[in-house]
């Protein structure tokens, strides 16, 4: 005769629940990382377009090397900006919109 107690789960069920919870947490972390990367990409594009509106510098003529350096600097800057909290709010907005699909 087996005694059944409500609210008590079997070890198999506990393991499945733990696995499902772990997968959900991993998906949420992946989504957060994707949103952060997209915000960095958006900020980088925005910064490039803003730089395109500036007139050239007559003191230091532009070269391919300075363009590459400026591009790498902008990429580093926007990557670090996107890792901060609430720089633009775009990352959080995108995460909230996509969270239900995870």
PyMOL CGO cylinders between C-alpha atoms (Angstrom):
from pymol import cmd
from pymol.cgo import CYLINDER

trace = [
    CYLINDER, 0.00, 0.00, 0.00, 1.50, 3.29, -1.12, 0.3, 1, 1, 1, 1, 1, 1,
    CYLINDER, 1.50, 3.29, -1.12, 0.94, 6.43, 0.84, 0.3, 1, 1, 1, 1, 1, 1,
    CYLINDER, 0.94, 6.43, 0.84, 0.43, 9.52, -1.30, 0.3, 1, 1, 1, 1, 1, 1,
    CYLINDER, 0.43, 9.52, -1.30, 1.07, 12.88, 0.22, 0.3, 1, 1, 1, 1, 1, 1,
    CYLINDER, 1.07, 12.88, 0.22, 0.01, 15.98, -1.67, 0.3, 1, 1, 1, 1, 1, 1,
    CYLINDER, 0.01, 15.98, -1.67, 2.76, 18.50, -2.25, 0.3, 1, 1, 1, 1, 1, 1,
    CYLINDER, 2.76, 18.50, -2.25, 5.54, 15.91, -2.04, 0.3, 1, 1, 1, 1, 1, 1,
    CYLINDER, 5.54, 15.91, -2.04, 7.28, 15.27, -5.34, 0.3, 1, 1, 1, 1, 1, 1,
    CYLINDER, 7.28, 15.27, -5.34, 9.17, 12.23, -6.41, 0.3, 1, 1, 1, 1, 1, 1,
    CYLINDER, 9.17, 12.23, -6.41, 12.91, 12.55, -7.03, 0.3, 1, 1, 1, 1, 1, 1,
    CYLINDER, 12.91, 12.55, -7.03, 12.34, 12.21, -10.79, 0.3, 1, 1, 1, 1, 1, 1,
    CYLINDER, 12.34, 12.21, -10.79, 9.94, 15.13, -10.81, 0.3, 1, 1, 1, 1, 1, 1,
    CYLINDER, 9.94, 15.13, -10.81, 12.31, 17.22, -8.70, 0.3, 1, 1, 1, 1, 1, 1,
    CYLINDER, 12.31, 17.22, -8.70, 15.13, 16.51, -11.15, 0.3, 1, 1, 1, 1, 1, 1,
    CYLINDER, 15.13, 16.51, -11.15, 12.94, 17.43, -14.11, 0.3, 1, 1, 1, 1, 1, 1,
    CYLINDER, 12.94, 17.43, -14.11, 11.85, 20.66, -12.44, 0.3, 1, 1, 1, 1, 1, 1,
    CYLINDER, 11.85, 20.66, -12.44, 15.46, 21.55, -11.66, 0.3, 1, 1, 1, 1, 1, 1,
    CYLINDER, 15.46, 21.55, -11.66, 16.48, 20.82, -15.25, 0.3, 1, 1, 1, 1, 1, 1,
    CYLINDER, 16.48, 20.82, -15.25, 13.61, 22.94, -16.62, 0.3, 1, 1, 1, 1, 1, 1,
    CYLINDER, 13.61, 22.94, -16.62, 14.47, 25.78, -14.25, 0.3, 1, 1, 1, 1, 1, 1,
    CYLINDER, 14.47, 25.78, -14.25, 18.14, 25.61, -15.25, 0.3, 1, 1, 1, 1, 1, 1,
    CYLINDER, 18.14, 25.61, -15.25, 17.21, 25.71, -18.95, 0.3, 1, 1, 1, 1, 1, 1,
    CYLINDER, 17.21, 25.71, -18.95, 14.91, 28.67, -18.37, 0.3, 1, 1, 1, 1, 1, 1,
    CYLINDER, 14.91, 28.67, -18.37, 17.66, 30.57, -16.54, 0.3, 1, 1, 1, 1, 1, 1,
    CYLINDER, 17.66, 30.57, -16.54, 20.13, 29.82, -19.34, 0.3, 1, 1, 1, 1, 1, 1,
    CYLINDER, 20.13, 29.82, -19.34, 17.63, 31.04, -21.95, 0.3, 1, 1, 1, 1, 1, 1,
    CYLINDER, 17.63, 31.04, -21.95, 17.04, 34.24, -20.02, 0.3, 1, 1, 1, 1, 1, 1,
    CYLINDER, 17.04, 34.24, -20.02, 20.79, 34.85, -19.72, 0.3, 1, 1, 1, 1, 1, 1,
    CYLINDER, 20.79, 34.85, -19.72, 21.22, 34.21, -23.46, 0.3, 1, 1, 1, 1, 1, 1,
    CYLINDER, 21.22, 34.21, -23.46, 18.40, 36.64, -24.22, 0.3, 1, 1, 1, 1, 1, 1,
    CYLINDER, 18.40, 36.64, -24.22, 19.94, 39.26, -21.95, 0.3, 1, 1, 1, 1, 1, 1,
    CYLINDER, 19.94, 39.26, -21.95, 23.30, 38.84, -23.68, 0.3, 1, 1, 1, 1, 1, 1,
    CYLINDER, 23.30, 38.84, -23.68, 21.67, 39.10, -27.12, 0.3, 1, 1, 1, 1, 1, 1,
    CYLINDER, 21.67, 39.10, -27.12, 19.81, 42.27, -26.10, 0.3, 1, 1, 1, 1, 1, 1,
    CYLINDER, 19.81, 42.27, -26.10, 23.05, 43.73, -24.78, 0.3, 1, 1, 1, 1, 1, 1,
    CYLINDER, 23.05, 43.73, -24.78, 24.84, 42.91, -28.03, 0.3, 1, 1, 1, 1, 1, 1,
    CYLINDER, 24.84, 42.91, -28.03, 22.05, 44.45, -30.07, 0.3, 1, 1, 1, 1, 1, 1,
    CYLINDER, 22.05, 44.45, -30.07, 22.16, 47.62, -27.99, 0.3, 1, 1, 1, 1, 1, 1,
    CYLINDER, 22.16, 47.62, -27.99, 25.94, 47.80, -28.53, 0.3, 1, 1, 1, 1, 1, 1,
    CYLINDER, 25.94, 47.80, -28.53, 25.44, 47.38, -32.27, 0.3, 1, 1, 1, 1, 1, 1,
    CYLINDER, 25.44, 47.38, -32.27, 22.76, 50.09, -32.30, 0.3, 1, 1, 1, 1, 1, 1,
    CYLINDER, 22.76, 50.09, -32.30, 24.95, 52.49, -30.30, 0.3, 1, 1, 1, 1, 1, 1,
    CYLINDER, 24.95, 52.49, -30.30, 27.92, 51.79, -32.58, 0.3, 1, 1, 1, 1, 1, 1,
    CYLINDER, 27.92, 51.79, -32.58, 25.87, 52.52, -35.68, 0.3, 1, 1, 1, 1, 1, 1,
    CYLINDER, 25.87, 52.52, -35.68, 24.52, 55.68, -34.08, 0.3, 1, 1, 1, 1, 1, 1,
    CYLINDER, 24.52, 55.68, -34.08, 28.03, 56.83, -33.19, 0.3, 1, 1, 1, 1, 1, 1,
    CYLINDER, 28.03, 56.83, -33.19, 29.29, 56.15, -36.73, 0.3, 1, 1, 1, 1, 1, 1,
    CYLINDER, 29.29, 56.15, -36.73, 26.45, 58.15, -38.26, 0.3, 1, 1, 1, 1, 1, 1,
    CYLINDER, 26.45, 58.15, -38.26, 27.07, 61.03, -35.87, 0.3, 1, 1, 1, 1, 1, 1,
    CYLINDER, 27.07, 61.03, -35.87, 30.78, 61.01, -36.80, 0.3, 1, 1, 1, 1, 1, 1,
    CYLINDER, 30.78, 61.01, -36.80, 29.86, 61.13, -40.48, 0.3, 1, 1, 1, 1, 1, 1,
    CYLINDER, 29.86, 61.13, -40.48, 28.16, 64.49, -39.88, 0.3, 1, 1, 1, 1, 1, 1,
    CYLINDER, 28.16, 64.49, -39.88, 31.33, 66.08, -38.47, 0.3, 1, 1, 1, 1, 1, 1,
    CYLINDER, 31.33, 66.08, -38.47, 33.64, 68.05, -40.77, 0.3, 1, 1, 1, 1, 1, 1,
    CYLINDER, 33.64, 68.05, -40.77, 37.18, 66.74, -41.21, 0.3, 1, 1, 1, 1, 1, 1,
    CYLINDER, 37.18, 66.74, -41.21, 39.98, 67.83, -38.90, 0.3, 1, 1, 1, 1, 1, 1,
    CYLINDER, 39.98, 67.83, -38.90, 42.54, 70.03, -40.66, 0.3, 1, 1, 1, 1, 1, 1,
    CYLINDER, 42.54, 70.03, -40.66, 45.14, 69.62, -37.91, 0.3, 1, 1, 1, 1, 1, 1,
    CYLINDER, 45.14, 69.62, -37.91, 45.32, 65.83, -38.23, 0.3, 1, 1, 1, 1, 1, 1,
    CYLINDER, 45.32, 65.83, -38.23, 44.53, 64.62, -41.74, 0.3, 1, 1, 1, 1, 1, 1,
    CYLINDER, 44.53, 64.62, -41.74, 42.50, 61.43, -41.91, 0.3, 1, 1, 1, 1, 1, 1,
    CYLINDER, 42.50, 61.43, -41.91, 44.11, 58.19, -43.00, 0.3, 1, 1, 1, 1, 1, 1,
    CYLINDER, 44.11, 58.19, -43.00, 43.09, 54.56, -43.11, 0.3, 1, 1, 1, 1, 1, 1,
    CYLINDER, 43.09, 54.56, -43.11, 44.94, 53.94, -39.86, 0.3, 1, 1, 1, 1, 1, 1,
    CYLINDER, 44.94, 53.94, -39.86, 43.11, 56.72, -38.04, 0.3, 1, 1, 1, 1, 1, 1,
    CYLINDER, 43.11, 56.72, -38.04, 39.78, 55.46, -39.43, 0.3, 1, 1, 1, 1, 1, 1,
    CYLINDER, 39.78, 55.46, -39.43, 40.52, 51.95, -38.14, 0.3, 1, 1, 1, 1, 1, 1,
    CYLINDER, 40.52, 51.95, -38.14, 41.61, 53.29, -34.76, 0.3, 1, 1, 1, 1, 1, 1,
    CYLINDER, 41.61, 53.29, -34.76, 38.49, 55.46, -34.49, 0.3, 1, 1, 1, 1, 1, 1,
    CYLINDER, 38.49, 55.46, -34.49, 36.28, 52.53, -35.45, 0.3, 1, 1, 1, 1, 1, 1,
    CYLINDER, 36.28, 52.53, -35.45, 37.90, 50.25, -32.85, 0.3, 1, 1, 1, 1, 1, 1,
    CYLINDER, 37.90, 50.25, -32.85, 37.62, 52.96, -30.21, 0.3, 1, 1, 1, 1, 1, 1,
    CYLINDER, 37.62, 52.96, -30.21, 33.94, 53.47, -30.99, 0.3, 1, 1, 1, 1, 1, 1,
    CYLINDER, 33.94, 53.47, -30.99, 33.31, 49.73, -30.86, 0.3, 1, 1, 1, 1, 1, 1,
    CYLINDER, 33.31, 49.73, -30.86, 35.05, 49.44, -27.48, 0.3, 1, 1, 1, 1, 1, 1,
    CYLINDER, 35.05, 49.44, -27.48, 33.18, 52.44, -26.13, 0.3, 1, 1, 1, 1, 1, 1,
    CYLINDER, 33.18, 52.44, -26.13, 29.75, 51.27, -27.25, 0.3, 1, 1, 1, 1, 1, 1,
    CYLINDER, 29.75, 51.27, -27.25, 30.40, 47.74, -25.97, 0.3, 1, 1, 1, 1, 1, 1,
    CYLINDER, 30.40, 47.74, -25.97, 31.22, 49.12, -22.52, 0.3, 1, 1, 1, 1, 1, 1,
    CYLINDER, 31.22, 49.12, -22.52, 28.25, 51.48, -22.62, 0.3, 1, 1, 1, 1, 1, 1,
    CYLINDER, 28.25, 51.48, -22.62, 25.89, 48.60, -23.36, 0.3, 1, 1, 1, 1, 1, 1,
    CYLINDER, 25.89, 48.60, -23.36, 27.21, 46.67, -20.35, 0.3, 1, 1, 1, 1, 1, 1,
    CYLINDER, 27.21, 46.67, -20.35, 26.18, 49.48, -18.01, 0.3, 1, 1, 1, 1, 1, 1,
    CYLINDER, 26.18, 49.48, -18.01, 22.79, 49.91, -16.46, 0.3, 1, 1, 1, 1, 1, 1,
    CYLINDER, 22.79, 49.91, -16.46, 20.16, 51.94, -18.29, 0.3, 1, 1, 1, 1, 1, 1,
    CYLINDER, 20.16, 51.94, -18.29, 22.35, 53.81, -20.72, 0.3, 1, 1, 1, 1, 1, 1,
    CYLINDER, 22.35, 53.81, -20.72, 19.56, 54.10, -23.27, 0.3, 1, 1, 1, 1, 1, 1,
    CYLINDER, 19.56, 54.10, -23.27, 16.95, 51.76, -21.85, 0.3, 1, 1, 1, 1, 1, 1,
    CYLINDER, 16.95, 51.76, -21.85, 16.79, 50.00, -25.21, 0.3, 1, 1, 1, 1, 1, 1,
    CYLINDER, 16.79, 50.00, -25.21, 18.29, 46.79, -23.85, 0.3, 1, 1, 1, 1, 1, 1,
    CYLINDER, 18.29, 46.79, -23.85, 15.69, 46.59, -21.07, 0.3, 1, 1, 1, 1, 1, 1,
    CYLINDER, 15.69, 46.59, -21.07, 12.84, 47.43, -23.44, 0.3, 1, 1, 1, 1, 1, 1,
    CYLINDER, 12.84, 47.43, -23.44, 13.90, 44.76, -25.93, 0.3, 1, 1, 1, 1, 1, 1,
    CYLINDER, 13.90, 44.76, -25.93, 14.34, 42.19, -23.14, 0.3, 1, 1, 1, 1, 1, 1,
    CYLINDER, 14.34, 42.19, -23.14, 10.82, 42.85, -21.82, 0.3, 1, 1, 1, 1, 1, 1,
    CYLINDER, 10.82, 42.85, -21.82, 9.35, 42.52, -25.30, 0.3, 1, 1, 1, 1, 1, 1,
    CYLINDER, 9.35, 42.52, -25.30, 11.11, 39.22, -26.03, 0.3, 1, 1, 1, 1, 1, 1,
    CYLINDER, 11.11, 39.22, -26.03, 10.97, 37.67, -22.55, 0.3, 1, 1, 1, 1, 1, 1,
    CYLINDER, 10.97, 37.67, -22.55, 7.63, 35.92, -23.16, 0.3, 1, 1, 1, 1, 1, 1,
    CYLINDER, 7.63, 35.92, -23.16, 8.99, 34.18, -26.25, 0.3, 1, 1, 1, 1, 1, 1,
    CYLINDER, 8.99, 34.18, -26.25, 11.77, 32.46, -24.27, 0.3, 1, 1, 1, 1, 1, 1,
]
cmd.load_cgo(trace, "trace")
